[in-house]
């Protein structure tokens, strides 16, 4: 049945209201990470994955656990270590003595929201075990492809300070993450609020005790994903997005700029942000708002730029100032 324009508008407003309630539920246990919450919701709407970077203790794990509870999603956590094997993530064949045959025992990747804790602590072989799951939404075992649940999101955490015993993520895997969100240390007032909650008995391992409740079903999330994907984009905005991508490839500080996959990732994120903000079409402002989280992990800087302390964020901000914005 085809919905009228008024019915579509009412439906979208209801879905946006439900997602706003998700933010409120997350706020019951996580303080001062509103940008990260928005980023995770945008990634869910755009059906992408998220890399969370921050020093230990800024609530990266708690944020993902609380979000999954508010969204009624199944979640599993994998602590990545140097001895973790690919089968520990995707699953492995186990011999069943009674049946006299091998059966596949599913790994933690068969979930809706996979928390990959300290993903850079495991060797590239195990890191790459996630590639097919992230890109194809499936796991191949003995020539058979097994689909992953839907929705499916990988939220991987990284510690940007401690490099001992870590492995750099391959560019191919970094490109599979839709967003890279940086969780900074909280401001003074926010940190006081965190301590106040703990002084009153808050237990981060007891989300139910904190009052976190499911407020959005998987069916509603699927409907929101479909609605966000329908957000219109003008030709001028598409051209602006391409001009930004091409500018990254021409920057003297960049060894390798944004690929066409990175451009499509920015488009999907901008559409999700525009829909979430209540706009019927993507504007240049929505594109600019998503440039840093979508592209900061896709730029490969030249060694001399890194030695001078130039960051990907600095380059991207400069590019946004230089590229002409469509009126």
C-alpha positions in Angstrom: 0.0 0.0 0.0 1.4 3.4 -1.0 1.5 6.0 1.8 0.4 9.6 1.2 2.9 12.4 1.8 1.2 13.2 5.1 1.4 9.6 6.3 5.1 9.4 5.4 5.8 12.7 7.2 4.0 11.4 10.3 5.8 8.0 10.2 9.2 9.7 9.9 8.4 12.0 12.8 7.5 9.1 14.9 10.7 7.2 14.0 12.8 10.3 14.7 11.0 10.7 18.1 11.8 7.1 18.9 15.5 7.7 18.1 15.5 10.8 20.3 14.3 8.6 23.1 17.2 6.3 22.4 19.5 9.2 23.1 17.7 9.9 26.4 18.1 6.2 27.4 21.8 6.3 26.6 22.1 9.4 28.6 21.0 7.5 31.7 24.4 5.8 31.9 26.7 7.7 29.6 27.4 11.4 30.2 29.0 13.9 27.8 29.3 11.8 24.7 26.4 13.2 22.7 28.4 13.4 19.5 29.4 9.7 19.7 25.8 8.7 20.4 24.7 10.7 17.3 27.5 9.0 15.3 26.5 5.5 16.3 22.8 6.3 15.4 23.9 7.7 12.0 26.0 4.6 11.4 23.0 2.4 12.2 20.8 4.4 9.8 23.4 4.2 7.0 24.1 0.5 7.8 27.8 1.1 8.4 30.4 0.3 11.0 32.1 2.5 13.6 35.7 2.9 14.9 35.7 4.4 18.4 39.0 5.9 19.4 39.7 7.1 22.9 41.9 6.5 25.9 40.8 3.9 28.4 38.0 5.0 30.8 35.9 7.3 28.5 32.9 4.9 28.4 33.4 3.4 24.9 32.3 -0.1 26.0 29.5 1.3 28.2 28.2 3.4 25.3 27.9 0.5 23.0 26.3 -1.8 25.6 23.8 0.9 26.6 22.9 1.7 22.9 22.2 -2.0 22.2 19.9 -2.2 25.3 17.9 0.9 24.2 17.6 -0.5 20.7 16.5 -4.0 21.8 19.4 -5.5 19.8 21.4 -8.6 20.6 25.1 -7.7 21.4 28.3 -9.6 21.9 31.7 -8.5 23.0 35.1 -9.8 21.8 38.3 -8.7 23.6 40.9 -8.7 20.9 44.3 -10.1 22.1 47.5 -11.1 20.3 46.6 -14.8 20.5 43.0 -14.5 19.2 42.3 -16.6 16.1 40.0 -15.8 13.2 37.7 -18.7 14.2 37.3 -17.1 17.7 35.5 -14.3 15.9 33.6 -15.9 13.0 33.2 -19.4 14.4 34.7 -22.8 13.6 34.0 -26.4 12.6 33.7 -28.7 15.6 33.6 -32.5 15.3 30.4 -34.0 16.7 31.2 -37.5 17.9 27.5 -38.5 18.1 26.7 -37.4 14.6 30.1 -38.5 13.3 30.5 -35.3 11.3 31.7 -31.7 11.7 29.2 -29.0 12.6 29.7 -25.2 12.5 29.7 -23.5 15.9 28.9 -19.9 15.4 31.2 -17.2 16.7 30.3 -13.9 18.4 30.1 -12.2 15.0 26.6 -13.7 14.7 24.9 -10.8 16.5 23.3 -7.4 15.8 25.9 -5.3 17.5 29.4 -6.6 17.8 31.8 -4.8 20.2 35.3 -5.4 19.0 37.3 -4.2 22.0 40.9 -3.0 21.3 40.8 -4.3 17.7 44.4 -3.2 17.1 45.7 -5.6 19.7 45.3 -8.6 17.4 47.4 -9.6 14.4 46.2 -8.6 10.8 45.1 -12.2 10.1 42.4 -12.0 12.8 41.6 -8.4 12.0 40.9 -9.5 8.4 38.5 -12.1 9.6 36.0 -9.3 10.1 36.4 -8.0 6.5 33.9 -10.3 4.9 31.5 -10.0 7.8 31.6 -6.2 7.7 31.4 -5.8 3.9 29.2 -8.8 2.8 27.2 -9.3 6.0 28.0 -13.0 5.8 30.5 -15.6 6.9 31.8 -18.3 4.5 32.5 -21.7 6.0 33.5 -24.8 4.0 32.2 -23.2 0.8 28.8 -22.2 2.4 27.9 -18.6 3.0 26.0 -18.0 6.2 24.1 -14.6 6.5 24.6 -12.5 9.6 21.6 -11.1 11.5 20.1 -7.8 10.4 20.7 -5.1 11.5 24.5 -5.7 11.9 27.0 -3.2 13.2 30.6 -3.6 14.3 31.8 -1.1 16.9 35.5 -1.4 17.3 37.5 0.4 20.0 41.1 1.6 19.8 43.4 3.1 22.3 45.3 6.0 20.5 48.0 6.3 23.2 49.4 2.8 24.0 51.1 1.4 21.0 53.1 -1.4 22.6 51.8 -4.8 21.5 49.4 -3.3 18.9 49.1 -3.9 15.2 48.2 -1.1 12.7 44.8 -1.7 11.0 45.2 -2.4 7.3 43.9 0.3 5.0 41.5 -2.2 3.5 39.9 -2.7 6.8 39.9 1.0 7.8 38.0 1.7 4.7 35.2 -0.7 5.8 34.4 1.6 8.8 31.8 4.2 7.9 32.8 6.5 10.7 35.7 7.1 13.1 34.5 8.7 16.2 37.0 10.3 18.7 35.9 10.2 22.3 37.8 12.9 24.2 38.2 13.2 27.9 35.2 14.9 29.5 35.0 18.6 30.5 35.2 19.4 34.2 31.5 19.7 34.8 30.8 16.5 32.9 33.4 14.6 35.0 31.8 15.9 38.2 28.5 14.6 37.0 30.0 11.2 36.3 31.4 11.0 39.8 28.1 12.3 41.3 26.3 9.4 39.7 28.8 6.9 40.9 28.6 8.4 44.4 24.8 7.8 44.3 25.4 4.1 43.5 25.5 3.9 39.7 26.8 0.5 38.5 28.0 0.4 34.9 27.5 -3.3 34.8 23.8 -3.0 35.8 22.1 -1.0 33.1 18.7 -2.1 34.3 19.5 -0.6 37.7 20.3 2.7 35.9 16.8 2.6 34.3 17.9 1.9 30.7 14.9 0.5 28.8 14.4 -0.6 25.2 12.6 2.1 23.3 13.1 1.1 19.6 12.5 -2.3 18.0 14.5 -3.9 15.2 11.5 -3.4 12.9 11.4 0.3 13.6 15.1 0.6 13.0 14.7 -1.1 9.7 12.0 1.3 8.8 14.2 4.3 9.8 17.0 2.9 7.6 14.7 2.8 4.6 13.4 6.2 5.3 16.8 7.7 5.6 17.9 6.1 2.3 15.1 7.9 0.5 16.4 11.4 1.4 16.9 13.3 -1.8 20.2 14.8 -3.0 20.5 17.5 -5.6 23.0 17.5 -8.4 24.8 20.5 -7.0 25.3 18.7 -3.6 26.6 15.6 -5.4 29.1 17.7 -7.4 30.2 19.4 -4.2 30.8 16.1 -2.5 32.9 14.9 -5.5 34.9 18.2 -5.5 35.7 17.6 -1.8 36.9 14.1 -2.5 39.0 15.1 -5.4 40.6 17.9 -3.3 41.8 15.3 -0.8 43.7 13.6 -3.6 45.4 16.8 -4.7 46.5 17.9 -1.2 50.3 18.2 -1.0 50.1 16.7 2.5 48.2 13.6 1.5 49.8 10.4 0.0 46.4 8.8 -0.8 43.1 10.7 -0.7 39.5 9.6 -0.5 38.4 6.8 -2.8 35.0 6.6 -4.5 34.0 4.2 -1.7 34.8 7.0 0.8 32.7 9.4 -1.3 29.7 7.1 -1.2 30.2 6.6 2.5 30.0 10.4 3.0 26.8 10.5 0.9 25.1 7.8 2.9 26.1 9.5 6.2 25.0 12.9 5.0 21.6 11.5 4.0 21.2 9.8 7.4 22.1 13.0 9.2 19.8 15.1 7.1 16.9 12.7 7.7 17.6 12.5 11.4 17.6 16.3 11.5 14.2 16.5 9.8 15.3 17.8 6.4 13.8 16.4 3.2 17.0 16.8 1.3 20.7 16.9 1.9 22.3 20.3 2.1 26.1 21.3 2.0 25.9 21.8 5.8 25.0 18.1 6.3 27.9 17.1 4.1 30.3 19.3 6.0 29.1 18.0 9.3 30.0 14.4 8.3 33.3 15.0 6.5 35.6 14.6 9.6 34.1 11.4 11.1 33.7 9.8 7.6 37.1 10.7 6.1 39.6 11.2 8.9 40.6 7.5 8.9 40.7 7.3 5.1 43.4 9.8 4.4 47.0 8.5 4.2 49.3 11.4 5.1 52.8 11.9 3.7 55.6 11.1 6.2 56.8 14.7 6.2 53.3 15.9 7.1 53.1 13.5 10.0 56.5 14.7 11.3 55.3 18.2 11.2 52.3 17.2 13.4 49.7 17.8 10.7 46.5 15.8 11.3 43.9 14.5 8.9 41.3 16.7 10.6 43.4 19.8 10.0 43.7 18.9 6.3 40.0 18.2 5.9 39.0 21.5 7.6 41.4 23.3 5.2 39.8 21.6 2.2 36.3 22.5 3.3 37.4 26.2 3.5 38.9 26.0 0.0 36.2 24.1 -2.0 33.4 26.3 -3.3 30.1 25.6 -1.6 27.0 25.5 -3.9 24.4 28.1 -3.0 
